[in-house]
């Protein structure tokens, strides 16, 4: 039997273990690489690292006019967390203050935006006018937050001749409701305005995630007798869990730094009932002139954001993007 080409190839292979190719002792970077890495690094150092270090240092100082005048240690943090009832008041039930209001936003705003966005995305995917529906729902995202707040200021106006909501409810209430002036209603009214402005963003994100679910899986579940409720909770939600978690992290970050909607609609009122952490940072720093106290609020915001970002990074490393 004559040897074929495959046998000749095998005969030419070296016998014994193959020695690995030696690697260079050190990694070399040319000038262009250092240039591309150096410019972003310099920008990050100037606009991110230095302001962060400066803010942390200022939070331990009196900080009047933004200058390092008197070292006070943790006094600002102690005053904020134990002595300032507009920032945190645990003597009442439920608690009050800016931190509590942010917690309300984190729970209700985030859950409602994700729930409504997922519902709209699922329903829109079953009609022919999906693109038009998503465009209409996404429209509030094209509006600046200040303009959105002005729109809702007209909606919530107590006068039924101006306020849309009171004009609708006028036959039932016979009098205008001060949605933004009532301490028991103001946070719910603000959260509703925020949800209206963010549902479109959640709809677009979750709609793209739904497109990645293979249609064969959904059809097989329906053929096996699964109801639409079982398909929704047993297949759709688990398969878009990662996009939902990423969306939740994005919304939570927006909650922690929430400012413009509160500033335009209520300016933290009535009294201090609608203040949030970012508004407190502004109020203490700019009108109050207590930049050290405002820096302490900013550091608290940073501390609240760190576990959120750490969870997001860990989830990305351990899960598959659907």
C-alpha positions in Angstrom: 0.0 0.0 0.0 1.5 3.3 -1.0 1.7 6.2 1.4 -0.7 9.0 0.8 -0.2 12.8 1.3 -1.6 12.6 4.8 1.0 10.0 5.8 3.8 12.1 4.4 2.5 15.1 6.4 2.6 13.0 9.6 6.1 11.8 8.9 7.3 15.4 8.6 5.9 16.3 12.1 8.5 16.7 14.8 8.7 14.0 17.4 8.6 14.9 21.1 7.0 17.8 22.9 6.6 21.0 21.1 8.5 23.9 22.7 6.4 27.0 23.4 7.4 30.2 21.6 9.3 32.3 24.1 7.6 35.6 25.1 9.4 38.9 25.4 10.5 39.7 28.9 8.6 43.0 28.9 5.7 44.5 27.0 6.7 47.5 24.9 4.6 50.4 24.0 5.4 52.7 21.2 4.9 56.5 21.3 1.4 56.4 19.7 0.1 54.0 22.3 1.4 56.1 25.2 -0.2 59.2 23.4 -3.6 57.5 23.1 -3.5 56.3 26.8 -2.0 59.5 28.1 -4.5 62.0 26.9 -7.6 60.2 28.3 -5.6 59.5 31.5 -4.8 63.2 31.9 -8.4 64.2 31.3 -9.6 61.7 33.8 -7.1 63.0 36.4 -8.1 66.6 35.9 -11.9 66.3 35.6 -12.5 63.1 37.7 -9.8 62.1 40.1 -8.8 65.6 41.3 -12.3 66.9 41.9 -13.2 63.7 43.8 -10.1 64.0 46.1 -10.8 67.7 46.6 -14.5 67.0 47.5 -13.6 64.3 50.0 -11.0 66.5 51.6 -13.4 69.5 51.7 -16.0 67.4 53.5 -13.8 67.2 56.5 -13.3 71.0 56.6 -15.5 73.9 57.4 -15.4 74.7 53.7 -16.8 78.2 53.7 -16.6 79.8 50.3 -15.0 76.5 49.1 -11.8 77.1 51.0 -10.0 75.0 53.5 -10.4 77.2 56.6 -10.9 74.9 59.6 -10.6 71.1 60.1 -13.8 69.7 61.6 -13.3 65.9 61.0 -16.6 64.0 60.7 -18.7 66.8 62.2 -20.5 67.4 58.9 -21.5 63.7 58.6 -22.6 63.5 62.2 -24.8 66.7 61.8 -26.3 65.5 58.6 -27.2 62.0 59.8 -28.2 62.7 63.4 -29.0 66.4 63.7 -30.5 67.6 60.3 -34.1 66.4 60.1 -34.4 67.7 56.6 -31.7 65.2 55.6 -32.8 62.2 57.7 -35.5 62.1 60.4 -36.0 58.7 62.0 -38.0 60.0 65.0 -41.3 59.7 63.0 -42.9 56.8 61.2 -42.5 56.6 58.3 -39.1 58.4 58.4 -38.7 61.7 56.6 -35.9 63.6 55.0 -33.9 63.6 51.8 -32.5 60.1 52.2 -36.0 58.7 52.8 -37.4 60.5 49.7 -34.6 59.1 47.6 -35.5 55.6 49.0 -39.1 56.2 47.9 -37.9 57.2 44.4 -35.6 54.1 44.3 -38.4 51.7 45.1 -41.5 53.2 43.3 -39.8 55.0 40.4 -37.5 52.2 39.4 -40.1 49.4 39.7 -42.8 51.4 37.9 -40.6 52.4 35.1 -39.3 48.8 34.5 -42.8 47.3 34.9 -44.6 49.7 32.5 -41.7 49.7 30.1 -41.8 45.9 29.9 -45.6 45.8 29.5 -45.5 48.4 26.7 -42.6 46.6 25.0 -44.4 43.2 25.1 -47.7 44.6 23.9 -46.1 46.8 21.1 -44.3 43.8 19.7 -47.6 42.1 18.9 -49.0 44.9 16.7 -48.1 46.2 13.3 -47.5 49.8 14.6 -44.7 48.8 17.0 -42.3 51.5 15.7 -45.0 54.3 16.0 -45.9 53.2 19.5 -42.3 53.2 20.7 -41.7 56.6 19.1 -44.6 58.1 20.9 -43.7 56.6 24.2 -40.0 57.6 23.8 -41.0 61.2 23.0 -40.6 62.5 26.6 -37.0 61.4 26.6 -36.3 64.0 23.9 -37.6 66.7 26.3 -35.2 68.4 28.6 -35.8 67.7 32.3 -36.5 71.4 32.9 -39.1 71.5 30.2 -40.6 68.3 31.4 -41.0 69.8 34.9 -42.6 72.9 33.4 -45.1 70.7 31.6 -46.0 68.9 34.7 -46.3 72.1 36.6 -49.2 73.0 34.4 -50.7 69.5 34.8 -50.6 69.8 38.6 -51.8 73.4 38.8 -54.6 73.7 41.5 -56.7 76.0 39.2 -58.9 73.8 37.1 -58.7 76.4 34.3 -55.0 75.8 34.1 -54.2 72.4 35.6 -55.1 69.5 33.4 -55.4 67.0 36.2 -57.7 69.2 38.3 -59.8 69.9 35.2 -60.3 66.2 34.7 -61.1 65.6 38.4 -63.2 68.8 38.9 -66.6 67.0 38.5 -65.6 64.6 41.3 -63.7 66.9 43.7 -65.5 70.2 43.1 -62.3 71.9 44.1 -58.7 72.0 43.0 -56.2 69.7 44.7 -52.8 71.2 45.5 -50.7 68.2 44.3 -47.4 69.9 44.8 -48.4 71.8 47.9 -49.7 68.9 50.0 -47.0 67.2 52.0 -48.7 63.8 51.7 -49.1 64.0 47.9 -46.0 65.9 46.7 -43.6 62.9 46.5 -46.2 60.7 44.7 -46.9 63.5 42.2 -43.1 64.0 41.6 -42.5 60.3 41.1 -45.4 60.1 38.6 -43.9 62.9 36.6 -40.5 61.1 36.6 -42.1 57.8 35.6 -43.8 59.5 32.6 -40.5 60.8 31.5 -38.5 57.5 31.7 -40.9 54.8 30.6 -40.0 55.4 26.9 -36.3 54.7 27.7 -37.2 51.5 29.4 -39.5 50.5 26.6 -36.8 50.9 23.9 -34.1 49.0 26.0 -36.5 46.1 26.9 -37.9 45.9 23.4 -34.4 45.3 22.0 -33.9 42.6 24.7 -37.2 40.9 23.7 -36.0 40.8 20.1 -33.1 38.6 21.2 -35.4 35.8 22.5 -35.6 33.1 19.9 -39.2 32.8 18.6 -38.9 29.0 18.6 -38.8 29.0 22.4 -42.0 31.0 22.8 -43.8 29.0 20.1 -42.7 25.7 21.7 -44.0 26.8 25.1 -47.4 27.8 23.6 -47.7 24.5 21.7 -47.0 22.7 25.0 -50.0 24.5 26.4 -48.4 27.3 28.3 -50.6 30.3 28.9 -49.5 33.9 28.1 -49.1 34.5 31.8 -46.8 31.5 32.1 -44.8 32.5 29.0 -44.4 36.1 30.4 -43.3 35.1 33.9 -41.6 31.8 33.1 -39.7 32.6 29.9 -39.7 36.3 28.9 -38.7 37.8 32.3 -35.9 35.2 33.1 -34.4 35.7 29.6 -34.3 39.4 29.9 -33.2 39.5 33.5 -29.8 40.9 32.7 -31.1 43.8 30.6 -33.6 44.5 33.4 -30.9 44.5 36.0 -28.7 46.9 33.9 -31.7 49.1 33.4 -32.5 49.1 37.1 -28.9 50.1 37.9 -29.2 53.0 35.4 -32.4 54.2 37.0 -31.0 53.9 40.5 -28.1 56.1 39.5 -30.5 58.6 38.1 -32.4 58.5 41.4 -29.3 59.2 43.5 -28.4 62.3 41.4 -32.0 63.5 40.9 -32.1 67.3 41.1 -33.6 69.3 38.2 -37.2 67.9 38.5 -37.3 68.7 42.2 -35.7 72.1 41.8 -38.2 73.3 39.1 -41.4 71.8 40.4 -41.2 72.3 44.2 -37.7 73.7 45.1 -37.7 71.1 47.8 -41.1 72.1 49.3 -43.6 72.3 50.7 -41.1 73.1 53.5 -38.5 70.4 53.1 -40.9 67.5 52.3 -39.7 66.8 48.7 -36.0 67.4 49.2 -33.6 64.7 47.9 -29.9 64.2 48.4 -28.7 66.0 45.3 -31.0 69.0 46.1 -29.6 69.1 49.6 -26.1 69.2 48.2 -27.0 72.2 46.1 -28.9 74.0 48.8 -26.1 73.6 51.4 -23.4 74.7 48.9 -24.8 77.5 46.7 -27.5 79.3 48.6 -26.2 78.3 52.1 -22.5 78.9 51.4 -21.6 75.8 53.4 -19.4 74.0 50.8 -17.9 71.7 53.4 -21.4 70.5 54.4 -22.3 70.2 50.7 -19.2 68.2 50.0 -20.1 65.8 52.8 -23.5 65.3 51.1 -21.7 64.6 47.8 -19.5 62.0 49.5 -22.6 60.3 50.8 -24.0 60.2 47.3 -20.7 58.6 46.1 -20.9 56.0 48.9 -24.5 55.1 47.9 -23.4 54.7 44.2 -20.4 52.5 44.9 -22.4 49.3 45.7 -24.7 49.8 42.8 -21.8 50.1 40.3 -20.0 47.1 42.0 -23.1 45.0 41.6 -23.4 46.0 37.9 -19.8 45.1 37.2 -20.1 41.8 38.9 -23.3 40.9 37.1 -21.6 41.7 33.7 -18.7 39.5 34.5 -20.8 36.5 35.7 -23.7 36.6 33.3 -24.3 36.3 29.6 -25.7 39.3 27.8 -29.0 38.3 26.1 
